[in-house]
Structure formats: C-alpha cells, structure tokens
Amino acid sequence: MAIVRWEPFRDLLTTQDRFNRMFNDTFGNLFGSEQLEAKAWKPAVDIYETDHDLVLKAELPGVDPKNLEVRVEDGTLYLKGERKQESEVKEEKYHRVERSYGAFTRTFTLPSTVSTEGIKADYKDGVLTLTMAKREEAKPKAIKINVSESAQAAAAYK
C-alpha cells in the first residue's frame, strides 16, 4: 500500500472552486455581468425519421438564406451560416441583449441508410427543413403472404 500525503485543505479548495463556478454561471447574468458582445450560438435542430426519409429541421430565425451553406461530405452533413446583428441601433443604446449573433457550424453524421443524392432544402418562417431520402434497401417493405388453397378451405370450413 502506497503512502499518501494528507492535505486537509485540498478538498476544501476544490469544493470552493466548484461553488464559485456554479454561482458565476447561475447568477452572473442577474447582477449585470452581461456583455453586449455577440455570443457563440448554435441553432436548435429536430431530427426525425419517416418511412421514406430522414428529416432535419433547424431553427434559424433572422438568418438570411443567402448566408446559409448546406453540404454533405464523407457521410457528414455540414450546416453553416451566420446571423448578423442589426446595425441600425448602436451598441451603447442597448439595455439588454439576449439573442445570439454570429457565425455557427453544426455537423451531423448521417446513417448509412440515407442517400446523399437529391437532398431537398426548404426555408420557411425561419425554419430550414432538410429532407434526405432513405436508400431503397433501408425502406420498410410489406411482404405479401400467400395462402394455399387447403388453408383457405380449412378457414372456410370453420
């Protein structure tokens, strides 16, 4: 068994650092430590699957579609863009800035069941919808059950 040097205040200092970080993160905005600088942001997305498609919806209010880039490379979907801050109001005139501005990048690994050919992108009411078709082999298929004549006759007899 190794001999370990006992330092009685080490755990106390670590705990104090954790509490300081927690209070700064939680209450920092309430006491005026907000900055008017653009904050890093990433748009929220919903990803869901239908029988034939994989659909990604990204919330991009205030983003000009001209400032968006969507591309697929090596099985990864890249979503890049920028939301620019309105320049009609000077920075020192703001009382509060809660919306985030600036450039963003989101990346998503696409499953092998998705075809990267023919991806549709629609932008409406600040929501970008990407529809990616599944490969034919990944789509669900109904299998018809053939019933023999003897089984039909037995079912009719009952």
Backbone as a printed PyTorch tensor [residue, N CA C, xyz], in Angstrom:
tensor([[[  0.8440,  -1.1770,   0.0000],
         [  0.0000,   0.0000,   0.0000],
         [  0.8890,   1.2390,   0.0000]],

        [[  0.5520,   2.1810,  -0.8760],
         [  1.3600,   3.3950,  -1.0010],
         [  1.0030,   4.3830,   0.0990]],

        [[  1.9890,   5.1570,   0.4830],
         [  1.7660,   6.2020,   1.4830],
         [  1.3310,   7.4630,   0.7400]],

        [[  0.2090,   8.0380,   1.1590],
         [ -0.3390,   9.2220,   0.5240],
         [ -0.2890,  10.3750,   1.5150]],

        [[  0.2160,  11.4900,   1.0580],
         [  0.3310,  12.6640,   1.9230],
         [ -1.0450,  13.2800,   2.1060]],

        [[ -1.4070,  13.5340,   3.3280],
         [ -2.7120,  14.0950,   3.6490],
         [ -2.6380,  15.6120,   3.6040]],

        [[ -3.5210,  16.2060,   2.7720],
         [ -3.6070,  17.6610,   2.6900],
         [ -5.0350,  18.0420,   3.0430]],

        [[ -5.2520,  18.5300,   4.2620],
         [ -6.6180,  18.7550,   4.7540],
         [ -7.3920,  19.8290,   3.9890]],

        [[ -6.7220,  20.7790,   3.3460],
         [ -7.4440,  21.8740,   2.7040],
         [ -7.6270,  21.6840,   1.1890]],

        [[ -7.0130,  20.6410,   0.6290],
         [ -7.1150,  20.4120,  -0.8060],
         [ -8.5680,  20.2200,  -1.2440]],

        [[ -9.3020,  19.3490,  -0.5700],
         [-10.6940,  19.1100,  -0.9370],
         [-11.5560,  20.3430,  -0.6980]],

        [[-11.2410,  21.1080,   0.3290],
         [-11.9950,  22.3170,   0.6220],
         [-11.8300,  23.3440,  -0.5010]],

        [[-10.6210,  23.5200,  -1.0160],
         [-10.3790,  24.4720,  -2.0990],
         [-11.0500,  24.0120,  -3.3990]],

        [[-11.0060,  22.7270,  -3.6640],
         [-11.6700,  22.2030,  -4.8570],
         [-13.1680,  22.4450,  -4.7760]],

        [[-13.7590,  22.2150,  -3.6300],
         [-15.1870,  22.4400,  -3.4270],
         [-15.5140,  23.9230,  -3.5770]],

        [[-14.6640,  24.8020,  -3.0570],
         [-14.8970,  26.2340,  -3.1830],
         [-14.8530,  26.6550,  -4.6550]],

        [[-13.9180,  26.1220,  -5.4220],
         [-13.8450,  26.4390,  -6.8520],
         [-15.1200,  26.0040,  -7.5710]],

        [[-15.6210,  24.8500,  -7.2250],
         [-16.8590,  24.3630,  -7.8510],
         [-18.0380,  25.2740,  -7.5180]],

        [[-18.1460,  25.6810,  -6.2630],
         [-19.2330,  26.5810,  -5.8740],
         [-19.1000,  27.9340,  -6.5730]],

        [[-17.8950,  28.4610,  -6.6850],
         [-17.6920,  29.7340,  -7.3810],
         [-18.1320,  29.6460,  -8.8320]],

        [[-17.7470,  28.5810,  -9.4970],
         [-18.1390,  28.3920, -10.8870],
         [-19.6510,  28.2710, -11.0280]],

        [[-20.2530,  27.5250, -10.1040],
         [-21.7000,  27.3300, -10.1480],
         [-22.4310,  28.6610,  -9.9580]],

        [[-22.0190,  29.4570,  -8.9850],
         [-22.6780,  30.7330,  -8.7360],
         [-22.4360,  31.7220,  -9.8790]],

        [[-21.2400,  31.7420, -10.4300],
         [-20.9720,  32.6420, -11.5550],
         [-21.8050,  32.2780, -12.7690]],

        [[-21.9170,  30.9830, -13.0490],
         [-22.7120,  30.5500, -14.1940],
         [-24.1900,  30.8260, -13.9830]],

        [[-24.6740,  30.6230, -12.7630],
         [-26.0980,  30.7470, -12.4840],
         [-26.5380,  32.1920, -12.2830]],

        [[-25.8150,  32.9340, -11.4770],
         [-26.2670,  34.2600, -11.0860],
         [-25.5210,  35.4070, -11.7590]],

        [[-24.5360,  35.1000, -12.5760],
         [-23.7530,  36.1560, -13.2190],
         [-24.5980,  37.0900, -14.0580]],

        [[-25.5750,  36.5380, -14.7810],
         [-26.4100,  37.3680, -15.6490],
         [-27.3670,  38.2590, -14.8640]],

        [[-27.7200,  37.8710, -13.6600],
         [-28.6660,  38.6570, -12.8810],
         [-28.0590,  39.9390, -12.3180]],

        [[-26.7700,  39.9700, -12.1470],
         [-26.1310,  41.1050, -11.4880],
         [-25.3270,  41.9710, -12.4350]],

        [[-25.7190,  41.9900, -13.7090],
         [-25.1370,  42.9420, -14.6350],
         [-23.8210,  42.5490, -15.2580]],

        [[-23.4490,  41.3010, -15.2210],
         [-22.1890,  40.9210, -15.8530],
         [-22.3860,  40.5450, -17.3130]],

        [[-23.5720,  40.8320, -17.8550],
         [-23.8210,  40.5410, -19.2600],
         [-22.9670,  41.4490, -20.1210]],

        [[-22.5700,  40.9360, -21.2260],
         [-21.7990,  41.7340, -22.1600],
         [-22.6170,  41.8920, -23.4270]],

        [[-22.4070,  42.9860, -24.1030],
         [-23.1470,  43.2480, -25.3320],
         [-22.4750,  42.6310, -26.5410]],

        [[-21.4610,  41.8370, -26.3220],
         [-20.7670,  41.1950, -27.4290],
         [-21.6110,  40.0690, -27.9930]],

        [[-21.3470,  39.7390, -29.2320],
         [-22.0320,  38.6110, -29.8540],
         [-21.5980,  37.3280, -29.1610]],

        [[-22.5730,  36.5240, -28.8260],
         [-22.2860,  35.2680, -28.1400],
         [-22.2770,  34.1490, -29.1640]],

        [[-21.4720,  33.1380, -28.9000],
         [-21.4680,  31.9670, -29.7680],
         [-22.8140,  31.2720, -29.6230]],

        [[-23.3380,  30.8020, -30.7200],
         [-24.6260,  30.1240, -30.6560],
         [-24.6670,  28.9970, -31.6670]],

        [[-25.5690,  28.1120, -31.4290],
         [-25.8260,  27.0530, -32.3810],
         [-27.3330,  26.8730, -32.4510]],

        [[-27.8700,  26.8550, -33.6490],
         [-29.3160,  26.7430, -33.7910],
         [-29.8100,  25.3750, -33.3190]],

        [[-30.9930,  25.3930, -32.7290],
         [-31.6200,  24.1500, -32.2710],
         [-32.1310,  23.3730, -33.4760]],

        [[-32.0260,  22.0490, -33.4140],
         [-32.4950,  21.2040, -34.5040],
         [-33.3680,  20.0720, -33.9600]],

        [[-34.2740,  19.6360, -34.7930],
         [-35.0420,  18.4100, -34.5630],
         [-34.6960,  17.4830, -35.7100]],

        [[-34.4440,  16.2300, -35.4050],
         [-34.1760,  15.2340, -36.4340],
         [-35.1370,  14.0790, -36.1900]],

        [[-35.8820,  13.7370, -37.2210],
         [-36.8080,  12.6190, -37.0910],
         [-36.8120,  11.8080, -38.3780]],

        [[-37.4280,  10.6340, -38.2750],
         [-37.4080,   9.6820, -39.3760],
         [-38.8290,   9.3140, -39.7490]],

        [[-39.0830,   9.2470, -41.0430],
         [-40.3480,   8.7220, -41.5480],
         [-40.0300,   7.3930, -42.2370]],

        [[-41.0340,   6.7810, -42.8320],
         [-40.7930,   5.5120, -43.5190],
         [-39.8120,   5.6640, -44.6760]],

        [[-39.8350,   6.8350, -45.3280],
         [-39.0350,   7.0050, -46.5390],
         [-37.9190,   8.0460, -46.4240]],

        [[-37.9290,   8.8710, -45.3730],
         [-36.9790,   9.9780, -45.2850],
         [-36.4210,  10.1500, -43.8820]],

        [[-35.2770,  10.8370, -43.8240],
         [-34.7240,  11.3730, -42.5870],
         [-34.8630,  12.8760, -42.7240]],

        [[-35.4640,  13.5310, -41.7160],
         [-35.7730,  14.9580, -41.8140],
         [-35.0610,  15.7000, -40.6940]],

        [[-34.4000,  16.7940, -41.0520],
         [-33.7450,  17.6750, -40.0860],
         [-34.3920,  19.0470, -40.2040]],

        [[-34.8460,  19.5870, -39.0610],
         [-35.4140,  20.9360, -39.0320],
         [-34.5520,  21.7770, -38.1070]],

        [[-34.0500,  22.8970, -38.6270],
         [-33.1920,  23.7920, -37.8470],
         [-33.8820,  25.1360, -37.6890]],

        [[-33.9050,  25.6390, -36.4550],
         [-34.4740,  26.9560, -36.1880],
         [-33.4360,  28.0130, -36.5050]],

        [[-33.7380,  28.8570, -37.4880],
         [-32.7930,  29.8790, -37.9230],
         [-33.4840,  31.2380, -38.0870]],

        [[-34.1980,  31.7090, -37.0560],
         [-34.8850,  32.9970, -37.2160],
         [-33.8720,  34.1220, -37.3910]],

        [[-34.1800,  35.0050, -38.3120],
         [-33.3090,  36.1430, -38.5470],
         [-32.0910,  35.8470, -39.3960]],

        [[-31.9670,  34.6240, -39.8910],
         [-30.8360,  34.2600, -40.7360],
         [-31.2660,  34.3730, -42.1920]],

        [[-30.5200,  35.1470, -42.9360],
         [-30.7850,  35.2910, -44.3650],
         [-30.3930,  33.9840, -45.0560]],

        [[-31.2880,  33.4020, -45.8540],
         [-30.9500,  32.1430, -46.5330],
         [-29.6880,  32.2480, -47.4010]],

        [[-29.3450,  33.4560, -47.8340],
         [-28.1150,  33.6450, -48.6060],
         [-26.8790,  33.3950, -47.7510]],

        [[-27.0360,  33.4840, -46.4260],
         [-25.9170,  33.2720, -45.5100],
         [-25.8580,  31.8410, -44.9880]],

        [[-26.5570,  30.9260, -45.6500],
         [-26.5690,  29.5220, -45.2330],
         [-25.8030,  28.6660, -46.2310]],

        [[-25.1190,  27.6620, -45.7060],
         [-24.4430,  26.6730, -46.5440],
         [-24.7670,  25.2960, -45.9960]],

        [[-25.2570,  24.4370, -46.8730],
         [-25.5420,  23.0480, -46.5100],
         [-24.7630,  22.1740, -47.4770]],

        [[-23.9730,  21.2510, -46.9300],
         [-23.2280,  20.3410, -47.8040],
         [-23.0510,  19.0000, -47.0980]],

        [[-22.8540,  17.9740, -47.9130],
         [-22.5990,  16.6270, -47.4110],
         [-21.2370,  16.2030, -47.9300]],

        [[-20.4270,  15.6980, -47.0070],
         [-19.0770,  15.2660, -47.3690],
         [-18.7050,  14.0720, -46.5000]],

        [[-18.3530,  12.9650, -47.1250],
         [-17.9310,  11.7420, -46.4220],
         [-18.9230,  11.3050, -45.3420]],

        [[-20.2040,  11.3240, -45.6660],
         [-21.2180,  10.8620, -44.7260],
         [-21.5190,  11.8330, -43.5960]],

        [[-21.0580,  13.0730, -43.7190],
         [-21.3080,  14.0860, -42.6960],
         [-22.0540,  15.2550, -43.3260]],

        [[-23.1040,  15.6920, -42.6550],
         [-23.8800,  16.8420, -43.1030],
         [-23.3490,  18.0720, -42.3770]],

        [[-22.9970,  19.1010, -43.1290],
         [-22.4900,  20.3500, -42.5600],
         [-23.5430,  21.4360, -42.7660]],

        [[-23.8660,  22.1340, -41.7040],
         [-24.8000,  23.2570, -41.7480],
         [-24.0510,  24.4670, -41.2020]],

        [[-23.8090,  25.4390, -42.0690],
         [-23.0720,  26.6450, -41.6800],
         [-23.9010,  27.8640, -42.0230]],

        [[-23.7200,  28.9130, -41.2470],
         [-24.4320,  30.1440, -41.5330],
         [-24.0160,  31.2450, -40.5990]],

        [[-24.7360,  32.3510, -40.7110],
         [-24.4410,  33.4890, -39.8570],
         [-25.7010,  34.3150, -39.6590]],

        [[-25.9190,  34.7190, -38.4090],
         [-26.9880,  35.6660, -38.1030],
         [-26.2990,  36.9650, -37.7350]],

        [[-26.5610,  37.9860, -38.5390],
         [-25.8970,  39.2690, -38.3330],
         [-26.7400,  40.1520, -37.4250]],

        [[-26.0350,  40.9060, -36.5820],
         [-26.7210,  41.8240, -35.6740],
         [-27.1740,  43.0500, -36.4590]],

        [[-28.3460,  43.5390, -36.0970],
         [-28.8780,  44.7200, -36.7660],
         [-27.9690,  45.9090, -36.4720]],

        [[-27.6140,  46.6450, -37.5020],
         [-26.6800,  47.7550, -37.3170],
         [-27.3850,  49.0920, -37.1600]],

        [[-28.7130,  49.0760, -37.1690],
         [-29.4290,  50.3480, -37.0620],
         [-29.4260,  50.8990, -35.6360]],

        [[-29.1120,  50.0690, -34.6530],
         [-29.0470,  50.5180, -33.2640],
         [-27.6030,  50.4230, -32.8020]],

        [[-27.1060,  51.4780, -32.2120],
         [-25.7290,  51.4680, -31.7270],
         [-25.6290,  50.6030, -30.4810]],

        [[-24.4770,  49.9720, -30.3400],
         [-24.2580,  49.0230, -29.2480],
         [-24.5090,  49.6470, -27.8750]],

        [[-24.1040,  50.8900, -27.6650],
         [-24.2550,  51.5160, -26.3510],
         [-25.7090,  51.8790, -26.0340]],

        [[-26.6120,  51.7930, -27.0170],
         [-28.0230,  52.1140, -26.7940],
         [-28.8310,  50.9180, -26.2870]],

        [[-28.2410,  49.7300, -26.3470],
         [-28.9620,  48.5340, -25.8950],
         [-29.0650,  48.5190, -24.3720]],

        [[-30.1960,  48.0870, -23.8710],
         [-30.3850,  47.8430, -22.4410],
         [-30.1470,  46.3760, -22.1130]],

        [[-30.4970,  45.5130, -23.0560],
         [-30.3670,  44.0700, -22.8360],
         [-30.1950,  43.3870, -24.1900]],

        [[-29.2870,  42.4340, -24.2550],
         [-29.0860,  41.6430, -25.4710],
         [-29.1190,  40.1810, -25.0470]],

        [[-30.1600,  39.4840, -25.4630],
         [-30.2970,  38.0730, -25.1060],
         [-30.1950,  37.1610, -26.3230]],

        [[-30.4430,  37.6940, -27.5060],
         [-30.3340,  36.8730, -28.7060],
         [-28.8680,  36.7400, -29.0810]],

        [[-28.5370,  35.6150, -29.6420],
         [-27.1560,  35.3580, -30.0380],
         [-26.9700,  35.6570, -31.5170]],

        [[-25.7890,  36.1530, -31.8380],
         [-25.4660,  36.5180, -33.2110],
         [-24.1210,  35.9180, -33.5820]],

        [[-23.8570,  35.9110, -34.8620],
         [-22.5620,  35.4630, -35.3320],
         [-22.6700,  34.2120, -36.1690]],

        [[-21.4990,  33.6940, -36.4860],
         [-21.4180,  32.5030, -37.3320],
         [-21.6450,  31.2450, -36.5030]],

        [[-22.1520,  30.2140, -37.1490],
         [-22.3540,  28.9210, -36.4900],
         [-22.0170,  27.8140, -37.4650]],

        [[-21.6860,  26.6780, -36.9240],
         [-21.4650,  25.4640, -37.7080],
         [-22.0350,  24.3020, -36.9190]],

        [[-22.8440,  23.4990, -37.5660],
         [-23.3490,  22.2680, -36.9680],
         [-22.9690,  21.1400, -37.9100]],

        [[-22.5550,  20.0110, -37.3480],
         [-22.2260,  18.8420, -38.1520],
         [-23.0050,  17.6410, -37.6180]],

        [[-23.4390,  16.8060, -38.5390],
         [-24.2160,  15.6250, -38.1840],
         [-23.7160,  14.4510, -39.0090]],

        [[-23.4330,  13.3550, -38.3500],
         [-23.0400,  12.1360, -39.0480],
         [-24.3080,  11.4640, -39.5600]],

        [[-24.3510,  11.2390, -40.8590],
         [-25.5300,  10.6300, -41.4560],
         [-25.4280,   9.1100, -41.3790]],

        [[-26.5320,   8.4380, -41.0760],
         [-26.5050,   6.9730, -41.0720],
         [-26.3270,   6.4480, -42.4960]],

        [[-25.8250,   5.2530, -42.6090],
         [-25.5750,   4.6700, -43.9320],
         [-26.8690,   4.3870, -44.6870]],

        [[-27.9980,   4.4460, -44.0160],
         [-29.2860,   4.1870, -44.6620],
         [-29.7860,   5.3880, -45.4660]],

        [[-29.1080,   6.5370, -45.3490],
         [-29.5550,   7.7550, -46.0250],
         [-28.8100,   7.9310, -47.3410]],

        [[-29.5660,   8.2530, -48.3850],
         [-28.9760,   8.5550, -49.6850],
         [-28.6160,  10.0390, -49.7120]],

        [[-27.3900,  10.3390, -50.0940],
         [-26.9720,  11.7450, -50.1350],
         [-27.3430,  12.4120, -51.4520]],

        [[-27.9190,  11.6660, -52.3600],
         [-28.3610,  12.2210, -53.6420],
         [-29.7670,  12.7910, -53.4690]],

        [[-29.9920,  13.9570, -54.0350],
         [-31.3410,  14.5280, -54.0520],
         [-31.8360,  15.0220, -52.7100]],

        [[-30.9820,  15.5740, -51.8830],
         [-31.4240,  16.1500, -50.6090],
         [-32.1940,  17.4310, -50.9210]],

        [[-33.3740,  17.5760, -50.3140],
         [-34.1910,  18.7650, -50.5250],
         [-34.0270,  19.7000, -49.3300]],

        [[-33.8460,  20.9900, -49.6050],
         [-33.7250,  22.0060, -48.5570],
         [-34.7970,  23.0630, -48.7850]],

        [[-35.6290,  23.2860, -47.7600],
         [-36.6770,  24.3070, -47.8140],
         [-36.5060,  25.2420, -46.6260]],

        [[-36.6890,  26.5330, -46.8650],
         [-36.5640,  27.5440, -45.8070],
         [-37.8630,  28.3300, -45.7490]],

        [[-38.5580,  28.2460, -44.6110],
         [-39.8310,  28.9360, -44.4670],
         [-40.0010,  29.3650, -43.0180]],

        [[-40.3560,  30.6200, -42.8100],
         [-40.6290,  31.1720, -41.4840],
         [-39.4800,  30.9450, -40.5050]],

        [[-38.2560,  31.0540, -40.9910],
         [-37.0920,  30.9130, -40.1180],
         [-36.7310,  29.4820, -39.7720]],

        [[-37.3310,  28.5160, -40.4530],
         [-37.0240,  27.1040, -40.2050],
         [-36.4980,  26.4850, -41.4990]],

        [[-35.3030,  25.9250, -41.4090],
         [-34.7120,  25.2080, -42.5380],
         [-35.0710,  23.7380, -42.3910]],

        [[-35.6830,  23.1600, -43.4190],
         [-36.0600,  21.7490, -43.4020],
         [-35.2580,  21.0200, -44.4730]],

        [[-34.4630,  20.0490, -44.0470],
         [-33.6940,  19.2090, -44.9590],
         [-34.3440,  17.8370, -44.9820]],

        [[-34.7180,  17.3780, -46.1620],
         [-35.3430,  16.0670, -46.3300],
         [-34.3780,  15.1910, -47.1070]],

        [[-33.9500,  14.1100, -46.4650],
         [-32.9770,  13.1910, -47.0640],
         [-33.6250,  11.8290, -47.2300]],

        [[-33.7180,  11.3700, -48.4550],
         [-34.3740,  10.0950, -48.7460],
         [-33.5200,   8.9360, -48.2360]],

        [[-34.2060,   7.9100, -47.7680],
         [-33.5140,   6.6850, -47.3680],
         [-33.1790,   5.8750, -48.6210]],

        [[-32.1600,   5.0670, -48.5330],
         [-31.8250,   4.1580, -49.6260],
         [-32.9510,   3.1330, -49.7480]],

        [[-33.1440,   2.6270, -50.9380],
         [-34.2370,   1.6700, -51.1840],
         [-34.1580,   0.4650, -50.2510]],

        [[-32.9420,  -0.0350, -50.0170],
         [-32.8070,  -1.2170, -49.1650],
         [-33.1300,  -0.9240, -47.7000]],

        [[-33.1660,   0.3500, -47.3130],
         [-33.4480,   0.7040, -45.9240],
         [-34.9280,   0.9830, -45.6850]],

        [[-35.6820,   1.1610, -46.7580],
         [-37.1040,   1.4580, -46.6160],
         [-37.8590,   0.2030, -46.2000]],

        [[-38.8750,   0.3600, -45.3550],
         [-39.6490,  -0.8170, -44.9440],
         [-40.4400,  -1.3750, -46.1320]],

        [[-40.5340,  -2.6790, -46.1760],
         [-41.2530,  -3.3260, -47.2620],
         [-42.3030,  -4.2680, -46.6680]],

        [[-43.4880,  -4.1820, -47.2300],
         [-44.5420,  -5.1020, -46.8220],
         [-44.3710,  -6.3990, -47.6120]],

        [[-44.5020,  -7.5050, -46.9380],
         [-44.3470,  -8.8060, -47.5790],
         [-45.7190,  -9.4500, -47.6640]],

        [[-46.1060,  -9.7720, -48.8750],
         [-47.4090, -10.3860, -49.0940],
         [-47.3380, -11.8470, -48.6680]],

        [[-48.3600, -12.2820, -47.9730],
         [-48.4370, -13.6630, -47.5150],
         [-49.3180, -14.4390, -48.4840]],

        [[-48.7420, -15.4530, -49.0920],
         [-49.5010, -16.3220, -49.9910],
         [-50.1860, -17.4020, -49.1710]],

        [[-51.4610, -17.5600, -49.3890],
         [-52.2360, -18.5490, -48.6540],
         [-52.5790, -19.6930, -49.6110]],

        [[-52.2550, -20.9170, -49.1900],
         [-52.5270, -22.0710, -50.0520],
         [-54.0240, -22.3710, -50.0490]],

        [[-54.4790, -23.0980, -51.0610],
         [-55.9020, -23.4090, -51.1980],
         [-56.4010, -24.2730, -50.0490]],

        [[-55.5790, -25.1750, -49.5340],
         [-56.0270, -26.0510, -48.4510],
         [-56.2480, -25.2370, -47.1740]],

        [[-55.4430, -24.1930, -46.9550],
         [-55.6220, -23.3430, -45.7770],
         [-56.8790, -22.5190, -45.9230]],

        [[-57.1830, -22.0600, -47.1610],
         [-58.4010, -21.2880, -47.3790],
         [-59.6210, -22.1710, -47.1690]],

        [[-59.5620, -23.4210, -47.6380],
         [-60.6860, -24.3320, -47.4660],
         [-60.8980, -24.6490, -45.9920]],

        [[-59.8090, -24.8080, -45.2330],
         [-59.9290, -25.0890, -43.8060],
         [-60.5180, -23.8940, -43.0810]],

        [[-60.1390, -22.6680, -43.4710],
         [-60.6690, -21.4660, -42.8400],
         [-62.1560, -21.3090, -43.1640]],

        [[-62.5600, -21.6890, -44.3740],
         [-63.9570, -21.5730, -44.7670],
         [-64.8300, -22.6140, -44.0540]],

        [[-64.2350, -23.7460, -43.7320],
         [-64.9560, -24.8400, -43.0750],
         [-65.3240, -24.4730, -41.6360]],

        [[-64.5160, -23.6830, -40.9780],
         [-64.7580, -23.3450, -39.5680],
         [-65.9090, -22.4770, -39.3990]]])
